[in-house]
Amino acid sequence: MKQEPSFFENREPVLIYIARKLRDALRLEEILNSAGVDYGVETDQYRGGVIFRTVRVGAFFYVPAEHAEVAREVLLRNSFTPSEDPPA
């Protein structure tokens, strides 16, 4: 279920996906809700493009660290490619 930011106050949020299109964000919300995965979503900027780099806005999906593996499996089963773990 979609959670408010206060849900993550004492938890480490893990980025699992960046939706670059509204259609993808809405579909992913349906999938995560159906799977019973608690998640947070916020808009943020990312850089896109190869030759002409631009700043774009996307929907960033987060889950508590303890649920990251399950959330990634749900994404893969539904043809979404999870975000890579950030470098240490």
Number of C-alpha atoms within 10 A of each C-alpha: 15 18 14 12 11 9 14 15 9 8 12 12 19 19 21 22 23 23 19 15 11 11 9 14 19 12 13 19 18 14 16 17 14 10 13 12 20 16 26 23 21 12 12 11 13 14 11 13 9 7 6 6 9 11 10 12 15 20 21 20 23 24 26 21 14 12 15 19 13 12 24 19 13 18 19 11 10 12 8 15 14 18 15 10 9 7 4 3
